[in-house]
Amino acid sequence: MDKVFGVPGGQTLPLHEGISKFQGAIEHVLMRDERSAGYAADAYARMTGKATESYAATVSDEDIRNTIDRNLMGTIYCGQAAAVHMKPKNYGRIVNTSSQAGMRAQHNGNYGSYGVAKAGVISWTQYLAQELGRYNITVNARSPAYVGTERLMQQSFNGIDDVRKQLKVPLGRLAEPDDIAKVREFFVTDLGDYVTGETISVCGGAINF
């Protein structure tokens, strides 16, 4: 899910994931939700991401295209649409979501298409930050590792007894969604006013992903 943030009361407006790869649709939803809320968006956070097993040497064309559309192109289109609304105000905060998979390869080469897409998010964040800095718009990203969401607890982590030993996380626990949200809060408030083009790892010190 993606969210648009406005100043009054810190309200959030959810955008549906299914339209994330259609540039015109994102622009339409931003305009619609701003009208219904009665204020313009000052900050935008791209949070959607989904990984499927794939290996670099054998990943199918369909898999890599779908993964890049969902994780990278959705980020690009949403950021472009948000920038249109922020530039006239000479202010804005854009927060993307990458992954530890985009910062380092998994030891067995799995999740290749996801890693490539998330590495692209990091690069795109840097380029967009360079372009939009003159408009007082910051663009940053978060890079989580293992997050204990309900879906992942059922699919991936139900057999994990010792996070520190089995997943090599020094802090000894999975991230909570709030751990990721706190980094977003840093980026979109005055705490992060002089930070742009950066990707912060939110991984509990994990050295492998």
SVG drawing of the C-alpha trace seen along z (x, -y; Angstrom):
<svg xmlns="http://www.w3.org/2000/svg" viewBox="-14 -27 41 52">
<polyline fill="none" stroke="black" stroke-width="0.4" points="0.0,0.0 1.0,-3.6 0.1,-6.6 -0.1,-10.3 0.5,-12.5 -0.8,-16.0 0.1,-18.4 -3.2,-18.8 -3.2,-16.2 -0.9,-13.9 -3.7,-12.3 -2.9,-9.6 -4.7,-8.7 -4.2,-5.1 -3.7,-4.4 -4.6,-1.0 -1.7,1.2 -3.4,2.5 -3.0,-0.8 0.6,-1.4 2.0,-0.7 -0.3,-3.1 1.1,-6.6 -2.1,-8.4 -4.2,-6.5 -1.8,-7.5 -2.1,-11.2 -5.9,-10.8 -6.0,-9.3 -3.7,-11.9 -6.0,-14.7 -9.2,-12.9 -8.0,-12.2 -6.6,-15.7 -10.0,-17.2 -11.8,-14.9 -9.4,-15.6 -9.4,-19.4 -5.6,-19.8 -2.7,-19.1 -0.2,-16.3 3.1,-17.4 4.6,-13.9 4.3,-10.6 5.5,-7.2 5.8,-4.2 5.4,-1.1 4.3,1.7 6.8,4.6 6.5,8.3 9.3,10.9 9.0,14.2 11.7,16.9 13.8,16.4 17.4,17.1 19.4,14.8 20.5,17.4 17.1,18.9 14.4,16.3 11.7,16.1 11.0,13.0 7.5,12.8 8.7,13.0 11.3,10.3 9.1,8.0 6.2,8.4 8.6,7.9 10.2,4.8 6.7,3.4 5.5,3.9 8.5,2.8 10.4,0.3 8.1,-1.1 5.3,-1.6 7.8,-3.6 8.9,-5.7 5.3,-6.5 4.2,-7.4 7.2,-9.6 6.6,-11.4 3.0,-12.0 3.8,-13.2 6.4,-15.6 3.9,-17.3 1.9,-18.3 4.9,-19.3 6.9,-21.4 4.5,-24.3 4.5,-24.5 8.3,-24.4 8.1,-21.7 7.7,-18.0 8.8,-14.7 9.0,-11.5 9.9,-8.2 10.5,-5.0 10.9,-1.5 13.8,0.6 15.1,3.8 18.2,5.4 17.9,7.6 18.6,4.4 21.8,3.7 23.4,7.1 22.9,10.4 21.5,13.3 24.2,15.9 22.5,18.5 21.4,16.1 17.7,16.3 15.3,13.5 17.3,12.2 14.5,10.3 13.3,8.7 16.9,7.6 17.4,6.0 14.1,4.1 14.9,2.9 18.4,1.9 16.8,-0.2 14.6,-1.9 17.8,-3.0 19.3,-4.4 16.1,-6.1 15.8,-7.7 19.3,-9.2 18.5,-10.6 15.1,-12.0 16.7,-13.7 19.3,-15.4 16.5,-16.7 14.0,-17.8 16.3,-19.3 16.0,-22.8 12.3,-22.6 12.9,-21.8 11.7,-18.3 13.6,-15.5 13.6,-12.0 14.8,-9.1 14.3,-5.4 14.1,-2.7 15.7,0.7 14.1,3.3 15.2,6.9 13.0,9.3 9.7,7.7 7.3,9.7 4.1,9.0 1.1,11.4 1.7,12.7 5.4,13.3 5.0,14.9 2.7,17.5 4.7,18.0 8.4,17.6 9.1,17.2 6.8,19.8 9.7,22.2 12.2,19.6 13.1,20.2 16.2,18.1 16.3,15.0 19.9,14.1 21.3,17.4 19.1,18.5 18.6,15.2 21.9,13.5 20.1,10.5 22.3,9.1 19.3,7.4 17.7,10.9 14.2,10.1 12.3,9.5 11.4,5.9 7.9,4.7 6.0,2.6 6.4,-0.3 10.2,0.0 9.9,-0.8 7.2,-3.5 9.5,-5.4 12.1,-5.8 9.4,-7.2 8.4,-9.6 12.0,-10.8 12.1,-11.5 8.8,-13.4 9.2,-15.5 11.6,-18.4 14.0,-15.8 15.0,-14.9 14.9,-18.3 18.6,-18.2 18.6,-14.5 18.0,-13.6 19.1,-10.9 19.7,-8.5 18.7,-4.9 18.5,-3.9 18.9,-0.2 16.2,0.9 17.5,4.4 18.6,4.9 22.1,5.3 21.4,8.3 24.4,9.1 22.7,11.7 19.3,11.5"/>
</svg>
